[in-house]
């Protein structure tokens, strides 16, 4: 399904929205039903956009480094992270930026080597 109601939230897959070519797609019907139900209860509805984020473990897998390396980078400020409760989360854009930084550092390290 392209839109899922989870408690007080509706989660929508952005890829589904981008490829939607009908005037009344399924995800829009789910959102409309959610908003109408909230209105009947007298509730307000807030629409928010949240960037995908990763746990330090998931970011480490994507970066091909250890979890400790990611944790050290967070604590030193090399990579920006936020806390959700007591756990760190890393925005996907920050993981991509840090990956480019690592690639650049590796390239510089090997630049002077002669083969």
N, C-alpha and C positions, 0 to 999 in steps of 0.2 A: 504494500500500500504506500502511496506517496505522502500521505499525511496521517499521523497517529496521535490520538488524544491520550495523554499520559497525565492522569490526575488533573491539575489545573492548567496544563500546558498542551499545546498542539505542536508537534515536531514535524517539520516539513523538509523533505529532501530537496535541496536547491536544484539538483540536476533534473528533477521531475518538473520543476517550475520552468526551467529554461527550455525544455523540449516540449512543453505543453502547446499544442496547436489547435485546441478546441476553445470555444468561447465559454464553456462551463466545465472545466476539468474536475476530476475527482478531488484533488487536493483543495480546490476552491470550495467545493460543496462541503467538505469536512470543516473547513474554517468558518464558513457561513453558519453551519449548524452549531458550532461551538460558540460563536458570538451571539447567535439568537438565544441559545440556552442561558448564557450568562446574563443577557439583557432581561430575560424572563425572571431570573432570580434577583435582579436589581444590582448585579455586579458590574464593575468596570472591566474593560479588556485593555491590556497594554500589549503593543506589538514591539518585539525586541529582535535585534539581530545579534547573534553571538558567533564569533569566529571559532572555528574548530580549534581545539586545544589537545595537548598530549600530556600524559603523565611523564615524569622523568624516565621511567623504564621504556615507554613507547618511543620517546624522543631518542634515547640511547640506541634503540634498535634501528631507527631511521638513519641516525648519524653514523652507525657502525662504530660506536665507542661504548665504554662501560657506563653504567649508571653513576658510578662515582665521579667520572669525568663530567657528566652533565651536572651533577650536584655541585661540584667545585666551580663550574662555570656560572651556575646560578648564584652561589654565595659570593663569588668575586665580582659579579655584575657583568660578566662577559656575555651572558645570555639573560634576557628579561623573562621573568616568570611571575606568576601571581599565586596567591594561596586561595584555595577553595577549602574552607575549614582548616584542617591542619596539613593538607596535602598541596604540594606545588603542582601547578599546571603551566604548560608552556604553549603560547599561541603558535599556531601552525606557521604564520609568517615569520615568527622569531626563529623557529627551528630551521626554516629555509634560509634565512639570513645567516645563521650560525654555520650552517652546512657550507655555504659559499665561503665564509671566512676560513673554515677548516681546509677546504679545497685549495684556497689561495695560499695558506701557510704551508701545506704539503708541497705545492708546486714550487714555492720559493725555496723550500728546503732542498729539493732535488735539482733546482735550476743550475747550480754550480757543478754538479756531478758530470763527469765525462764518461761516456760509455765506450 
